[in-house]
Amino acid sequence: MSRSLVVLLVVVVVLVGGMFVLSGRAHEKPLTHVEKVVTLANLQG
């Protein structure tokens, strides 16, 4: 095998491995609803 082919294979393996690691870490966080009091004075300003 030529050196460039070995380098290409190593890069592909690292990228695919990184995608699996990142996909395993991705967990959706539940949404939190935040309510703030808004006075009419702030809206008219």
Residue pairs with C-beta under 8 A, 6 or more apart in sequence:
none
